[in-house]
Amino acid sequence: MQKVKLHIKKNDMVIVTKGREKGKSGKVLRVLPDKGMAIVEKLNFVKRHAKPSQQIRQGGIIEKEAPLTLANLMLLCSRCNKPVRTGRKQLEDGKSVRICKKCGDILDK
C-alpha cells in the first residue's frame, strides 16, 4: 500500500469546518493516518466512564478529546490567518513542502 501525504501534520493550527465544533480552532495533538482522523487540542470532548486502576488512580467520568475526520479540518495559514487549501511544491534541493493556495507561503518550517 502506498504512503499517502496528508495535508495536516502534528502541531498545525486547524479550524473545524463541519459538525458540532464548527468554527472552532486548535492545535493538532496527534494524526491517525490509517483512520483518516486527527485529535485537536481542547475540541470534540467526549465523556468516558473509567474504573479505578493502577494507571488511573481515581475512577469516574473522564473527559478527553475524540478524533475528528481530516476532511472536516482546514489548515490555518499563519500569514493569511484564514483557513486555506494546501498544495505541494518541490524546492531546489528536492524537498517537497506544503504551500498555501491563497498567498503561496510555505507552511512547513
LOKEVEX-622358 format. One record per atom (N, C-alpha, C): z, y, x; atom name; residue number from 1; residue in one letter. Coordinates in steps of 0.2 Angstrom, whole numbers, m for minus. Layout:
NODE;up;north;east;atomo;num;residuo
NODE;Z;Y;X;CA;NUM;A
...
This chain:
NODE;up;north;east;atomo;num;residuo
NODE;0;m6;4;N;1;M
NODE;0;0;0;CA;1;M
NODE;0;6;4;C;1;M
NODE;m4;11;2;N;2;Q
NODE;m5;17;6;CA;2;Q
NODE;1;22;5;C;2;Q
NODE;3;25;11;N;3;K
NODE;9;30;10;CA;3;K
NODE;6;37;7;C;3;K
NODE;10;39;2;N;4;V
NODE;7;45;m2;CA;4;V
NODE;11;51;1;C;4;V
NODE;7;56;2;N;5;K
NODE;10;63;4;CA;5;K
NODE;13;66;m2;C;5;K
NODE;19;68;m2;N;6;L
NODE;22;71;m8;CA;6;L
NODE;22;79;m7;C;6;L
NODE;22;82;m13;N;7;H
NODE;22;90;m12;CA;7;H
NODE;29;93;m12;C;7;H
NODE;34;88;m12;N;8;I
NODE;41;91;m12;CA;8;I
NODE;44;87;m7;C;8;I
NODE;48;90;m3;N;9;K
NODE;52;87;3;CA;9;K
NODE;60;89;2;C;9;K
NODE;64;85;6;N;10;K
NODE;71;87;6;CA;10;K
NODE;72;94;8;C;10;K
NODE;77;97;5;N;11;N
NODE;79;104;7;CA;11;N
NODE;74;110;4;C;11;N
NODE;69;108;0;N;12;D
NODE;65;113;m3;CA;12;D
NODE;68;116;m9;C;12;D
NODE;66;122;m10;N;13;M
NODE;69;125;m16;CA;13;M
NODE;63;124;m21;C;13;M
NODE;66;122;m27;N;14;V
NODE;61;120;m33;CA;14;V
NODE;63;123;m39;C;14;V
NODE;59;123;m44;N;15;I
NODE;60;126;m51;CA;15;I
NODE;58;120;m56;C;15;I
NODE;62;119;m61;N;16;V
NODE;60;114;m66;CA;16;V
NODE;56;117;m71;C;16;V
NODE;50;114;m73;N;17;T
NODE;45;116;m77;CA;17;T
NODE;46;113;m84;C;17;T
NODE;49;108;m85;N;18;K
NODE;49;104;m92;CA;18;K
NODE;56;101;m93;C;18;K
NODE;58;100;m99;N;19;G
NODE;64;97;m100;CA;19;G
NODE;70;101;m102;C;19;G
NODE;76;98;m102;N;20;R
NODE;82;101;m103;CA;20;R
NODE;84;107;m98;C;20;R
NODE;82;106;m92;N;21;E
NODE;84;110;m87;CA;21;E
NODE;78;115;m85;C;21;E
NODE;73;116;m90;N;22;K
NODE;68;121;m89;CA;22;K
NODE;70;128;m87;C;22;K
NODE;66;130;m81;N;23;G
NODE;68;137;m79;CA;23;G
NODE;73;137;m73;C;23;G
NODE;77;132;m72;N;24;K
NODE;82;132;m68;CA;24;K
NODE;79;130;m61;C;24;K
NODE;83;133;m55;N;25;S
NODE;80;131;m49;CA;25;S
NODE;86;128;m44;C;25;S
NODE;84;125;m39;N;26;G
NODE;89;122;m35;CA;26;G
NODE;86;119;m29;C;26;G
NODE;90;117;m24;N;27;K
NODE;88;114;m18;CA;27;K
NODE;88;106;m19;C;27;K
NODE;82;103;m16;N;28;V
NODE;81;96;m17;CA;28;V
NODE;86;92;m12;C;28;V
NODE;90;88;m14;N;29;L
NODE;95;84;m10;CA;29;L
NODE;92;78;m8;C;29;L
NODE;88;75;m12;N;30;R
NODE;85;68;m10;CA;30;R
NODE;79;67;m14;C;30;R
NODE;74;64;m11;N;31;V
NODE;67;62;m14;CA;31;V
NODE;67;55;m14;C;31;V
NODE;65;52;m20;N;32;L
NODE;64;45;m21;CA;32;L
NODE;57;43;m22;C;32;L
NODE;53;43;m16;N;33;P
NODE;46;42;m17;CA;33;P
NODE;43;36;m21;C;33;P
NODE;47;30;m20;N;34;D
NODE;44;24;m24;CA;34;D
NODE;45;25;m31;C;34;D
NODE;50;29;m34;N;35;K
NODE;51;30;m41;CA;35;K
NODE;47;37;m43;C;35;K
NODE;45;41;m38;N;36;G
NODE;42;47;m40;CA;36;G
NODE;47;52;m43;C;36;G
NODE;53;52;m40;N;37;M
NODE;58;57;m43;CA;37;M
NODE;62;60;m37;C;37;M
NODE;66;65;m39;N;38;A
NODE;70;69;m34;CA;38;A
NODE;76;71;m37;C;38;A
NODE;82;71;m33;N;39;I
NODE;88;74;m35;CA;39;I
NODE;89;81;m33;C;39;I
NODE;90;85;m38;N;40;V
NODE;91;93;m36;CA;40;V
NODE;98;95;m37;C;40;V
NODE;100;99;m32;N;41;E
NODE;107;101;m32;CA;41;E
NODE;109;105;m38;C;41;E
NODE;115;103;m42;N;42;K
NODE;118;106;m47;CA;42;K
NODE;113;106;m54;C;42;K
NODE;108;101;m54;N;43;L
NODE;104;101;m60;CA;43;L
NODE;104;94;m63;C;43;L
NODE;103;93;m69;N;44;N
NODE;102;87;m73;CA;44;N
NODE;108;83;m72;C;44;N
NODE;114;85;m74;N;45;F
NODE;120;82;m73;CA;45;F
NODE;121;77;m79;C;45;F
NODE;124;71;m77;N;46;V
NODE;125;65;m82;CA;46;V
NODE;132;63;m81;C;46;V
NODE;135;60;m86;N;47;K
NODE;142;58;m85;CA;47;K
NODE;142;50;m85;C;47;K
NODE;146;48;m80;N;48;R
NODE;146;41;m79;CA;48;R
NODE;154;39;m79;C;48;R
NODE;155;33;m82;N;49;H
NODE;162;31;m83;CA;49;H
NODE;163;26;m77;C;49;H
NODE;169;27;m73;N;50;A
NODE;170;23;m67;CA;50;A
NODE;177;20;m67;C;50;A
NODE;177;14;m65;N;51;K
NODE;184;11;m64;CA;51;K
NODE;187;13;m58;C;51;K
NODE;194;13;m57;N;52;P
NODE;197;14;m51;CA;52;P
NODE;195;9;m46;C;52;P
NODE;193;10;m40;N;53;S
NODE;191;5;m34;CA;53;S
NODE;193;8;m28;C;53;S
NODE;192;4;m22;N;54;Q
NODE;194;6;m16;CA;54;Q
NODE;190;12;m13;C;54;Q
NODE;184;13;m15;N;55;Q
NODE;180;19;m13;CA;55;Q
NODE;182;25;m18;C;55;Q
NODE;182;24;m24;N;56;I
NODE;184;29;m29;CA;56;I
NODE;191;28;m31;C;56;I
NODE;195;32;m28;N;57;R
NODE;202;31;m30;CA;57;R
NODE;204;32;m37;C;57;R
NODE;202;37;m40;N;58;Q
NODE;203;38;m47;CA;58;Q
NODE;197;35;m51;C;58;Q
NODE;199;33;m57;N;59;G
NODE;193;31;m62;CA;59;G
NODE;192;37;m66;C;59;G
NODE;188;36;m72;N;60;G
NODE;187;41;m76;CA;60;G
NODE;180;43;m77;C;60;G
NODE;179;49;m80;N;61;I
NODE;172;51;m81;CA;61;I
NODE;170;55;m75;C;61;I
NODE;165;53;m72;N;62;I
NODE;162;57;m66;CA;62;I
NODE;155;60;m68;C;62;I
NODE;155;66;m66;N;63;E
NODE;148;70;m67;CA;63;E
NODE;144;70;m61;C;63;E
NODE;138;68;m61;N;64;K
NODE;134;68;m55;CA;64;K
NODE;127;70;m57;C;64;K
NODE;123;72;m52;N;65;E
NODE;116;74;m53;CA;65;E
NODE;111;67;m54;C;65;E
NODE;107;67;m59;N;66;A
NODE;102;62;m60;CA;66;A
NODE;96;64;m58;C;66;A
NODE;91;59;m56;N;67;P
NODE;85;61;m53;CA;67;P
NODE;80;65;m59;C;67;P
NODE;76;69;m56;N;68;L
NODE;71;72;m61;CA;68;L
NODE;64;70;m58;C;68;L
NODE;59;69;m63;N;69;T
NODE;52;67;m61;CA;69;T
NODE;49;73;m57;C;69;T
NODE;45;71;m51;N;70;L
NODE;42;75;m47;CA;70;L
NODE;37;80;m51;C;70;L
NODE;34;77;m56;N;71;A
NODE;29;80;m60;CA;71;A
NODE;32;86;m64;C;71;A
NODE;39;86;m65;N;72;N
NODE;42;92;m68;CA;72;N
NODE;45;97;m63;C;72;N
NODE;43;96;m57;N;73;L
NODE;46;101;m52;CA;73;L
NODE;40;105;m49;C;73;L
NODE;41;111;m47;N;74;M
NODE;37;115;m44;CA;74;M
NODE;40;118;m38;C;74;M
NODE;37;119;m32;N;75;L
NODE;40;122;m26;CA;75;L
NODE;40;129;m27;C;75;L
NODE;46;132;m25;N;76;L
NODE;46;140;m24;CA;76;L
NODE;44;142;m18;C;76;L
NODE;39;146;m17;N;77;C
NODE;37;149;m11;CA;77;C
NODE;41;155;m9;C;77;C
NODE;43;155;m3;N;78;S
NODE;48;160;0;CA;78;S
NODE;45;167;0;C;78;S
NODE;39;167;1;N;79;R
NODE;35;173;2;CA;79;R
NODE;34;176;m5;C;79;R
NODE;31;172;m9;N;80;C
NODE;29;174;m16;CA;80;C
NODE;35;175;m21;C;80;C
NODE;40;171;m20;N;81;N
NODE;46;170;m24;CA;81;N
NODE;44;168;m31;C;81;N
NODE;39;164;m31;N;82;K
NODE;36;161;m38;CA;82;K
NODE;35;154;m37;C;82;K
NODE;35;150;m43;N;83;P
NODE;33;143;m42;CA;83;P
NODE;26;142;m41;C;83;P
NODE;24;138;m36;N;84;V
NODE;17;138;m33;CA;84;V
NODE;15;130;m33;C;84;V
NODE;8;130;m33;N;85;R
NODE;5;123;m31;CA;85;R
NODE;4;123;m24;C;85;R
NODE;4;117;m21;N;86;T
NODE;3;117;m14;CA;86;T
NODE;m3;113;m12;C;86;T
NODE;m6;115;m6;N;87;G
NODE;m12;112;m3;CA;87;G
NODE;m10;110;4;C;87;G
NODE;m15;106;7;N;88;R
NODE;m14;104;14;CA;88;R
NODE;m19;107;18;C;88;R
NODE;m17;109;25;N;89;K
NODE;m21;112;29;CA;89;K
NODE;m20;109;36;C;89;K
NODE;m25;107;40;N;90;Q
NODE;m24;105;47;CA;90;Q
NODE;m24;111;52;C;90;Q
NODE;m19;110;56;N;91;L
NODE;m18;116;61;CA;91;L
NODE;m22;114;67;C;91;L
NODE;m23;118;72;N;92;E
NODE;m27;117;78;CA;92;E
NODE;m24;111;82;C;92;E
NODE;m18;110;82;N;93;D
NODE;m15;104;86;CA;93;D
NODE;m16;98;82;C;93;D
NODE;m19;98;76;N;94;G
NODE;m20;91;72;CA;94;G
NODE;m14;90;67;C;94;G
NODE;m9;94;67;N;95;K
NODE;m4;93;62;CA;95;K
NODE;m6;95;55;C;95;K
NODE;m4;91;50;N;96;S
NODE;m5;93;43;CA;96;S
NODE;1;97;40;C;96;S
NODE;0;102;37;N;97;V
NODE;6;106;34;CA;97;V
NODE;4;108;27;C;97;V
NODE;9;109;23;N;98;R
NODE;8;112;16;CA;98;R
NODE;8;119;16;C;98;R
NODE;3;122;12;N;99;I
NODE;2;129;11;CA;99;I
NODE;3;131;4;C;99;I
NODE;4;137;3;N;100;C
NODE;5;140;m4;CA;100;C
NODE;m2;142;m6;C;100;C
NODE;m4;139;m13;N;101;K
NODE;m10;141;m15;CA;101;K
NODE;m11;148;m17;C;101;K
NODE;m6;152;m18;N;102;K
NODE;m6;159;m21;CA;102;K
NODE;m7;163;m15;C;102;K
NODE;m3;163;m10;N;103;C
NODE;m3;168;m4;CA;103;C
NODE;m6;165;2;C;103;C
NODE;m6;158;3;N;104;G
NODE;m9;155;9;CA;104;G
NODE;m4;154;14;C;104;G
NODE;3;156;13;N;105;D
NODE;8;155;18;CA;105;D
NODE;10;148;19;C;105;D
NODE;11;146;25;N;106;I
NODE;13;139;27;CA;106;I
NODE;20;138;25;C;106;I
NODE;21;133;21;N;107;L
NODE;28;131;18;CA;107;L
NODE;32;127;23;C;107;L
NODE;29;123;27;N;108;D
NODE;33;119;32;CA;108;D
NODE;35;123;38;C;108;D
NODE;42;123;40;N;109;K
NODE;44;127;45;CA;109;K
NODE;42;123;52;C;109;K
